[in-house]
Structures are given as structure tokens and as C-alpha cells.
Amino acid sequence: MRMSTSHYSIIAAIAAFFLTTGASSQATDRLPPYKDDLFSTQNVLQTSKDGAFDLIEYDEMRDINGRDQLPEKRAQQKYVSLGVRKLQSDETLQLGAQRLDVTRVGQSAGAAFTVIFIHGRNGDRRLGANDYSFGGNFNRLKNLVAGNGGVYYSPSVKSFGSDGVAAIEELIRYAAAQSPGKPVILACASMGSQICWGLSRDADSVKHLKGMVILSGVADPDFAKSSFAKAKLPLWFAHGSRDPVYAATAQQALFEKLLKAGYPTHFALYETGNHGTPIRMIDWRRTLNWILGS
């Protein structure tokens, strides 16, 4: 069939619309794709709550044995890019009256954004800087942050009580002073979630925060009263459905309560996942982009 000039104009307009829409969608992602074919192609079994809740398939044989050269110890080489080590250093920061051991990845000053990871019990700064553990997921995190002009800190937390909270409060202030006006994201795993919940009550720290990530953490029944909650800063939960340390149901109850109140929150539940599953499986690019774009 012969097409008139008007037909061509209509087709051109439609093509332009989709090109513009695609470009706009990509522009909303602060962090561009990085090894997404290895880390982001997860099977979402169910999405509900208007997209705020994802049930994600987890298979130990595939996600540990099929991903690691030595199961739970060393990821296959394709999951890891070690060039980022050129931007990595172990430091001891003098923060007020206390000293804090950290591993820093990326520029210390003038960073586009800051990510701070807090380990759980029996951990230290080495956990969040280990390139090969947890299927190479920390290596991806380091590359995503430092590769996009950000800075990543993995501190050693000696206490999960008030002293530990105070130490990370000082680290947040330090990071904010090094990169004024830039977002700071706090991610806390397992018992380290007590640091996140403690910090959520410190109004000065909250002024510098952009959002938080809770991985396999304990629930905080009084979170809604915190300065963080009152500021309605985005909060991402990641949990394994069979976590024997901190039950997923407790975190889900908090998530449901927040969501019902119109709070910006997301829950990623890994079906059959254990306590360490979220650290291995969380899609850091999706999570950080969601917080930075909120």
C-alpha cells in the first residue's frame, strides 16, 4: 500500500516518542549498567503492593555452587573486576575524640555520593571490601560507586550499641563535610541494622542521609517515631524467607505498616533464602538507583 507524506509524519512522530521515552527512562538511572547480565537477571516470582514488594527466586545450587569457584569463599573470576583496587585504601580516621578503621574505595573529597556499609556481628571492615566473597557482590558495589564518582566506606564497628552509633554518626558527618551537599546512603547488615536504627534517631545525621538499606536485619518497632521516618527518606529491605537469625516476618510487618502510611519503601524477599542471602543477592545497582531517584 502506498503511504502518503502524512503517514510518514505519523510514523516519525511515533518513533521519536519511543526514542525520547527510552532515553528519559535511562536518564533516570544515576548508575549505568555494570555486569547486569550476571547480577541483575534475577527471576522475580511475584511483584505486588504496586511494585513495592518483590518475591525473588533463590536457588542455592545455582546462586552459590553455580556462581562460586569455591562455594561461599571465592566467586568465579567473571563476577569480579579488580581494577577498582587502585582506588582502595585502608585508613584510620580521626573523628572527634575517636579513631575509626575504614576501607575507603573512591575519592575521599568531592565525591558525587557516599555509600557506607555496616557489617554484622564478628565482622570488620574487611567484610564489605572482600572482592570474592558473597558471589562478588561487594566487588560490584565498589565498582558501581567508585566508577561513578562516588566513595564507598566499609568501617569496622566495635559495638552495636550507643558507641557504635556514635562512631558512624561521626563518619557520616565526615563524609558530608568531604563532599558537601551530596547524598549519603547507609546500608546495614544483620546485627549492624541496630546501627541504622540508632542513627535514624539522630536528627543531625538524618540531615545528611539520602536513604537506608536493611539487609537481614532486626526490626525496629519504634522506627516510625524516628527523625529518619519523619523525613520520609527511602528505605529498602532485603531478607531471606528462611532466615533463622532474624525472621523475615518481623521486617515484613514493619514494611507493611510503613507502606500503609504512604512511606517510600521497598521489600525484596528471597524465597528460601538464608541469613546471608541478601548480601549475596541484592541488586546494588537497582537499589542505589531507587534511593538516589527517590
N, C-alpha and C positions, 0 to 999 in steps of 0.2 A: 504494500500500500504506500502510495506517495505521501510524504509528510510535508506540511506547509511550514512557513517560517515561524508561525505561532507554535506549532508542535515542538520545533527545535528550542524555542524560547522556554517553553514549559519544562522540557527535559533538562535544559541547562540550569533552570532555577531549582529543580529538584536535586540535581547533582550538587549544586552549590550549597544547598541546605544541609545535605548529609555530610559533605566535606567540612562545613563550618561546625556542625554538631559534633563530629568526631574530634576535630581539633579542640573544641571547647571542653569536651569530656577529658581529653588527655591533659589539657592545661590545668585542670583542677587537681591533678596529681602532683604534689610537690616533689615527690621522689619518683623518678622514672623507673621502668622495669630493670630488674637486676636478677638474673638467674630465675626468672619467674617460672620457666618450664620445669625447674627442679623443686621449687619451694611453694609455688602458688597454685599448682594444679591439683588442689585437694577436692575430693568428692563430697559435696555438700548434700547430705541426705534429706535435710529439711530446712526451710527458711520460714520463719513466722514472725509475729509481732511487728508487721510492716517492715520486715528486713532487719530488725534489731536482734534477732536470735537465729543462730546457725547451729545445726547439729551436723557435725563433720565426721566422716568415716575415719576410723583409725584402725590400722591392721599392723600388729607387731612384726609379723614376718616380712611385710612389705616396707614398713616405715622405720624399722630398726635393722633387721637382718639384710634387707634388700638395699639399704642405704649406706650401711657402715662396712668398712673393710674389716674392722674388729668391732663386733656388736657392742654398743654403748661406750666405746672407747675412742674409736677413730673413724671418722667419716671417709667415704671414698673421695679421692682427690678432686673429682669433678665438682664436688659441692664446695670446695674451698679455693679461695684466691688469696695468696699470701702477700701480694704486693702492698696491702694495707699496713703491714707491719712496719713499713718505712715511716708511717705516721704515728706509730705507737710508742709509748714510753711509760715506765713505772716511775711514779713520783710520790713524794711525801709532802703534802700541802700543809702549810701552817695556817690554820683557820682560827682566828681569835686566839684563845688560850690552848687550843688542842691541835694535834697533828693527825692527819688522816692519810693513810696509804691508799693510793688510787692507781689504776691503769687508765691512762688517757689515750684516746685514738682521735686524731684530727687536730686542727689548730686550736691553741689554747685561748686565743683572743680573736674577736671579730668573727665568731662562728655564726652561721646562718640560723642554727638552732642547736639545742643541747639535749642529749638523752642520757639519763642516769639509770643504771641497773643496780638493784639491791638484791643480793643473794639471800639464801635461806640459812638455816642452822648448819654449822660445820663448814660453811663456805668462806671464801675470802675473795679478794679482787681477781684472783686467777680464774675463777669460775666463769665470770662474764666476759673474759678475754680469751678463753680457750677456743682456738680455731676449729679443732677437730671433734670436740665433744658435742653431744646433742645434735648429731647429724649435720654439723657445720652451720647450725642456725646462728650462733653468735658471730661467726665469720661473716655471714651475710649481713647481719645487723651492723657490724663495724664498717663494712663496705658501703652499705646504704647511707650511713650517717656521714662518715668522713669523705666519701666520694661525692657527696652533695654539699660540701662546705660546712658540715656540722661538726660537733665534737661529742664524743662518747666517753662517759666516765663509768668505770666499774670500781667502786670503793670497797675496802674491807670494813665491814661493820662489826664491831666488837660486842655490841649489846643491842638487843631488840627492844629495850626499854627506853626511858627518857634520855639516857646518854647517847644512845644510837640515833634517836630522833634529832637531838641537838646537833650531832655531828653532820647529819645530812642537811639540816637547816642551814648550817654554815656553808656547806658545799653548794647548795642552791644559790645562796647569796653571792658566793664567789663566782659561780658560772654566770649569773646575771650581771655582775659587775664587769666580767671579762667581755661579755657580748651584750651590751645594753639594749633593752627593748626587744630582744629576740626570745622566741619561745623555749621553754624548758619542759621536757616530758620526763616523768618519773615512772619507772617500771619496777615492780616489787614482786619477788617470787617467794612462795611458801611462807615460812615464818617472817621473812622480810616484809610481808604485807603489813605487819604491825608498824613498820616504819612509815609506810604510805599513809596508813590510817592516822598515825600520830601527827604527821606533817599536815594532814588535811585540816587539823585544828589550829594551825599556826597561820594567822592572817597575813603576816609578812611574807612567808614562803608562798602562800597561795597567790599573792600578787604577781609572782614571777612564773607561776606554773601555767602551762597550756592544757595539760591533761595527765591522766594516770592510767597505767596498765597493771592489773592484778592477775598474777599467774599462780594458780593452785593455792590461793591464799585463804586465810581465815576471814570470816565475815565480821563486819563491824555493825552491830545493831544500832549504834548511835551516829552513824555516818551522816544521816540527814541533818543533824544539828551542826555539822562542821562548817568552817568557813569555805572549804572547797565546794561542798554541796550547795551552799547558799549562793556561790558564784556561778553555779551550774556549769562547771567545767567538765569536758567529756571524760567518761570513764569506761574503759574496755576490760571486760572479764574474759579469762580463758581458763578452762577447767576440764579435767578428765571425769567422765561419768562414773568411773570406778575408783576414784581417789580414796585410798584407805586412811589418809592422814587428815585431810580436811574435806568433809563431804561436799559434793557439788550442790546438794540441795540447799545448803545454808546460803551459798553465794547466789543461787538462783532466786531464792526468796527475797534477798536484798535487791537484786536486779529487777524483779517483778514490781517491787514496791516503788523503786525509783522510776521505772518506765511508766507506771500508772500515774505518777505525778508529773509526767511530761519531761523527765530528766534525759539529757543526751547520753545514752549508754548503749553498749553492745555486749552481747554474750556469745562466745564461741565455745560450744560444748563438744568435746572429742569423745565420740561414742566408744566405750570400752577402754578409754584412756586411763592411765595410772597417774600417780602424783607428778612424775617428771614429764609427762606427755606434752603439756602446753609449751614448755620451754623448747622442746624439740620441734613442735608442730606449728607454733604460732606464725602466721604470715606477717612478718615485720613490716613489709612494705605496705600492705593493706592497712594494718593497724596504725602505723605512723601517719599515713596519708589521711586516714579517717580523723585522727585527732588534729592534725595540722589544718585540715579543711573545715573543721567544726567551728 
